């Protein structure tokens, strides 16, 4: 595994990011922005699924928010992988980093399963099923956000 992580760090993109102040800064900004959009989109939808704003149709909200969140997630994954490449050997062993990846995977898989079963707008999903998903989703995404921030504090 160490050989793979070292190879990632030795890649040309990782080397460029390591020495390019503006390239790394732009990438980091894109990552933070994509996370802000992702969590900023998911939370209102989850709150609606948990029962807030019942007068607002969840399908209408989902039609707007789901594509925004999916695009932000894709951008966060790409930018996060590039940021990881710069310090792969340092990040990979961190428990908080591994937990972040697990929470992202669970949040993503949960959303994919809900949309597979009930479509983009959750048509046919019971209120209790939607609320359960929203609670798990909120824990996953806020947990991933917190773990991501904690990485800076656990690095030696």
The 8 nearest C-alpha neighbors of each residue, nearest first, counted from 0:
[[1, 3, 2, 4, 5, 88, 91, 6],
 [0, 2, 4, 3, 5, 88, 6, 87],
 [3, 1, 5, 0, 4, 6, 7, 88],
 [2, 4, 6, 0, 1, 5, 7, 8],
 [3, 5, 7, 1, 6, 2, 88, 87],
 [6, 4, 8, 2, 7, 3, 1, 9],
 [7, 5, 9, 3, 4, 8, 2, 10],
 [6, 8, 4, 10, 5, 9, 84, 3],
 [7, 9, 5, 84, 6, 85, 10, 13],
 [10, 8, 6, 7, 5, 14, 11, 13],
 [11, 9, 7, 13, 12, 8, 14, 6],
 [10, 12, 14, 13, 15, 9, 8, 16],
 [11, 13, 15, 14, 10, 16, 81, 84],
 [14, 12, 85, 16, 10, 84, 15, 11],
 [13, 15, 11, 17, 12, 16, 10, 9],
 [14, 16, 12, 13, 17, 18, 19, 11],
 [17, 15, 23, 19, 13, 14, 18, 22],
 [16, 18, 14, 15, 19, 13, 85, 23],
 [19, 17, 16, 15, 20, 14, 23, 22],
 [20, 18, 22, 16, 21, 15, 17, 23],
 [19, 21, 23, 22, 24, 18, 16, 17],
 [22, 20, 24, 23, 19, 25, 26, 16],
 [21, 23, 19, 25, 24, 20, 16, 26],
 [22, 24, 26, 16, 21, 25, 20, 19],
 [23, 25, 21, 27, 26, 22, 28, 20],
 [26, 24, 28, 22, 23, 27, 21, 29],
 [27, 25, 29, 23, 28, 24, 22, 30],
 [26, 28, 30, 24, 29, 25, 23, 31],
 [29, 27, 25, 31, 30, 26, 32, 24],
 [30, 28, 26, 32, 27, 31, 33, 25],
 [31, 29, 27, 33, 75, 78, 28, 32],
 [30, 32, 28, 34, 33, 29, 35, 27],
 [33, 31, 35, 29, 34, 30, 28, 36],
 [32, 34, 71, 36, 30, 75, 35, 31],
 [35, 33, 37, 31, 36, 32, 38, 75],
 [34, 36, 32, 33, 38, 37, 39, 31],
 [35, 37, 39, 33, 34, 38, 40, 71],
 [38, 36, 68, 34, 71, 40, 39, 35],
 [37, 39, 41, 40, 35, 36, 42, 34],
 [40, 38, 36, 37, 35, 41, 42, 43],
 [39, 41, 37, 38, 64, 68, 42, 36],
 [40, 42, 38, 44, 39, 43, 45, 37],
 [41, 43, 45, 44, 40, 39, 38, 46],
 [44, 42, 46, 45, 41, 40, 47, 39],
 [43, 45, 47, 41, 42, 46, 48, 40],
 [46, 44, 133, 48, 42, 47, 43, 41],
 [45, 47, 49, 43, 48, 44, 51, 42],
 [48, 46, 51, 44, 50, 49, 45, 52],
 [49, 47, 45, 130, 50, 46, 129, 133],
 [50, 48, 130, 46, 47, 45, 51, 133],
 [49, 51, 47, 48, 53, 46, 52, 130],
 [50, 52, 47, 53, 46, 49, 48, 54],
 [51, 53, 54, 55, 47, 50, 46, 56],
 [54, 52, 55, 51, 50, 47, 56, 57],
 [55, 53, 52, 56, 51, 57, 47, 50],
 [56, 54, 53, 52, 57, 60, 59, 47],
 [57, 55, 58, 59, 54, 60, 53, 52],
 [56, 58, 60, 59, 61, 55, 47, 120],
 [59, 57, 120, 61, 56, 60, 62, 121],
 [60, 58, 62, 61, 57, 56, 63, 120],
 [59, 61, 57, 58, 63, 62, 64, 56],
 [60, 62, 64, 58, 120, 63, 65, 59],
 [63, 61, 59, 60, 64, 65, 58, 120],
 [64, 62, 61, 60, 65, 66, 59, 67],
 [63, 65, 61, 67, 66, 40, 62, 68],
 [64, 66, 68, 61, 67, 63, 69, 62],
 [67, 65, 69, 68, 64, 70, 63, 62],
 [68, 66, 64, 70, 65, 69, 71, 63],
 [69, 67, 37, 71, 65, 66, 70, 40],
 [70, 68, 66, 72, 71, 67, 65, 73],
 [69, 71, 73, 67, 72, 68, 66, 74],
 [70, 72, 33, 68, 74, 37, 69, 73],
 [73, 71, 75, 69, 70, 74, 68, 37],
 [72, 74, 70, 76, 71, 75, 69, 77],
 [73, 75, 71, 77, 72, 76, 78, 33],
 [76, 74, 72, 78, 33, 30, 73, 77],
 [77, 75, 79, 73, 74, 78, 80, 72],
 [78, 76, 74, 80, 79, 75, 73, 81],
 [77, 79, 81, 75, 30, 80, 76, 74],
 [80, 78, 82, 76, 81, 77, 75, 83],
 [81, 79, 83, 77, 78, 82, 76, 84],
 [80, 82, 78, 84, 83, 79, 77, 85],
 [81, 83, 79, 84, 80, 85, 78, 27],
 [84, 82, 80, 87, 81, 85, 86, 79],
 [85, 83, 81, 87, 8, 13, 82, 7],
 [84, 86, 13, 83, 8, 82, 87, 17],
 [87, 85, 89, 84, 88, 83, 90, 8],
 [86, 88, 84, 90, 83, 89, 4, 91],
 [89, 87, 4, 86, 91, 90, 5, 1],
 [88, 90, 86, 87, 91, 92, 93, 154],
 [91, 89, 87, 93, 92, 88, 86, 96],
 [90, 92, 93, 88, 87, 89, 96, 97],
 [93, 91, 90, 94, 89, 88, 97, 96],
 [94, 92, 96, 95, 90, 91, 97, 89],
 [95, 93, 97, 96, 98, 92, 91, 99],
 [94, 96, 98, 93, 97, 146, 99, 150],
 [97, 95, 99, 93, 94, 98, 100, 90],
 [96, 98, 94, 100, 99, 95, 101, 93],
 [97, 99, 101, 95, 100, 96, 94, 102],
 [98, 100, 143, 96, 102, 97, 146, 101],
 [99, 101, 103, 97, 98, 102, 104, 96],
 [102, 100, 98, 104, 99, 103, 105, 97],
 [103, 101, 139, 105, 99, 104, 100, 143],
 [104, 102, 100, 106, 101, 105, 107, 99],
 [103, 105, 101, 107, 102, 106, 108, 100],
 [106, 104, 102, 108, 107, 103, 109, 101],
 [107, 105, 103, 109, 139, 136, 104, 108],
 [106, 108, 104, 110, 109, 105, 103, 111],
 [109, 107, 111, 105, 110, 106, 104, 112],
 [110, 108, 112, 106, 107, 111, 105, 113],
 [109, 111, 113, 107, 108, 112, 114, 106],
 [112, 110, 108, 114, 109, 113, 115, 107],
 [111, 113, 115, 109, 110, 114, 108, 116],
 [114, 112, 110, 116, 115, 111, 117, 109],
 [113, 115, 118, 117, 111, 119, 116, 112],
 [116, 114, 112, 113, 118, 117, 111, 119],
 [115, 117, 113, 114, 112, 118, 121, 124],
 [118, 116, 121, 114, 122, 115, 113, 124],
 [119, 117, 114, 121, 120, 115, 116, 122],
 [118, 120, 114, 121, 62, 117, 61, 65],
 [119, 121, 58, 61, 122, 118, 62, 57],
 [122, 120, 117, 118, 124, 119, 123, 114],
 [123, 121, 117, 120, 124, 118, 58, 119],
 [122, 124, 121, 117, 125, 118, 116, 120],
 [125, 123, 121, 122, 117, 128, 129, 126],
 [124, 126, 128, 127, 129, 123, 130, 122],
 [125, 127, 129, 128, 130, 124, 48, 49],
 [126, 128, 130, 125, 129, 131, 124, 49],
 [129, 127, 125, 131, 130, 126, 124, 132],
 [130, 128, 126, 132, 127, 131, 48, 133],
 [129, 131, 49, 133, 127, 48, 132, 128],
 [132, 130, 128, 134, 133, 129, 127, 135],
 [131, 133, 129, 135, 130, 134, 136, 128],
 [134, 132, 45, 130, 136, 131, 135, 137],
 [133, 135, 137, 131, 136, 132, 130, 138],
 [136, 134, 138, 132, 137, 133, 139, 131],
 [137, 135, 133, 139, 106, 134, 138, 132],
 [136, 138, 134, 140, 139, 135, 141, 133],
 [137, 139, 135, 141, 136, 142, 140, 134],
 [140, 138, 102, 136, 142, 106, 137, 141],
 [141, 139, 143, 142, 137, 138, 136, 144],
 [140, 142, 144, 143, 138, 139, 137, 145],
 [141, 143, 139, 145, 140, 144, 138, 146],
 [144, 142, 99, 140, 146, 141, 145, 102],
 [143, 145, 141, 147, 142, 146, 140, 148],
 [144, 146, 142, 148, 147, 143, 141, 149],
 [147, 145, 149, 143, 148, 99, 95, 144],
 [148, 146, 144, 145, 149, 150, 143, 99],
 [147, 149, 145, 146, 150, 151, 144, 152],
 [150, 148, 146, 152, 151, 147, 145, 153],
 [149, 151, 153, 152, 148, 147, 154, 146],
 [152, 150, 149, 154, 153, 148, 147, 155],
 [151, 153, 149, 150, 154, 148, 155, 147],
 [152, 154, 150, 151, 155, 149, 93, 95],
 [155, 153, 151, 152, 150, 89, 90, 93],
 [154, 153, 152, 151, 89, 150, 93, 90]]
